[in-house]
Every structure is written in structure tokens, then in C-alpha cells.
Amino acid sequence: MRHANKIEASPPQYVGGGGATIAAAAAAAREASRMPEAGVREKFVEDHARLRGKAEVCECIALRILRGDEDLGSALLLKGEEIRDHLVRHMDWEERELLPLLRQSGRSDIASGLVTRHTRHREHFEGNLLSLHNTKTQPIELTKHIVEFLRQLECDMQREEEDVLGALNPGPGRNAG
């Protein structure tokens, strides 16, 4: 007796063993779960706007510390961790959703640059946040590094927007940039 909610599939084609079938099924599932290109563009722009807002608040705190308000160190740490968490989620999303679109559109050069910037961000930001937790680190020097990172992040986001939005199809009724 068949159940109405049971999904029947044709037998798998084994090429090189069951692992190949599982890998192919996983790749197909990833492909099917990807966002449409217009959704990727929209999320990309919205996420950059959110990151900019958080970076602006963090930079304001850092500048106050540099002007002598060293009691804001814990606030800088909290904001820095908030940006780091958002940035890591954003980069993971870009690598999962955006890189395949760029590669499919023949823009592996842009995808490669994106991965390079992501690697630099992960290394730099993580190192600075670990230093914030280290009481032997000079807070003023560390704060300067945080400000420098936030400014580099803004430059990188602008570059990404120029490269990525220019490479993706704008969708109906929209401009490419």
C-alpha cells in the first residue's frame, strides 16, 4: 500500500560508488536552495547598509576613547564583537550565495577578490578583538587599529558594491549600479 505523502525516486545512478551520488545530490540541493539573483542583490545592499550603521556607532565609540574617554573600552568591545558576528555571517552568506552567481556569470576574478578580502577581514578583525580581551594590550593603540579596520571595511564594501553590482544582472526595471 502506498502512502500519499511518500516521495518515490528513481534508483540512483552509481558512478564511482555511492559517494558520488550523495555528493551530486548535495550539490543539487545547494543549487536549489540558492536565492534568486534579485534577492541576492537586495540582501547584499541591505546587509552592507546594516554593517555601515554598526561600524559608524563603533567608530564613534573608538574616537571618544581616542579623545580620552577610556571608560568606553567595554562598549567598544561589545560593538566590535557585534560587528564581527554580523560580518562573519555576511561573509559566509556572500560565499554561499554570491560567489556561485559571480562564477556562473564568468566573473571569477571578482569572486577571487571577494574571497581575498574576506580572508583579510577575518584575520585582522579576529586578531584585534582577541587583543581587546587581553588586559596587557594598550587600549589606545588597539582602538587606532579598530578605527583603521572600520575604514578599510568601508573601502572594501564600496569596492564590492562597484564590482558585484556591476557584474550581476540588474533585474527588470533596475539599473546595474
Summary of the structure (lengths in Angstrom):
residues: 177
radius of gyration: 21.6
end to end distance: 56.7
largest distance: 77.3
contacts: 454
relative contact order: 0.12
helix: 77%
strand: 0%
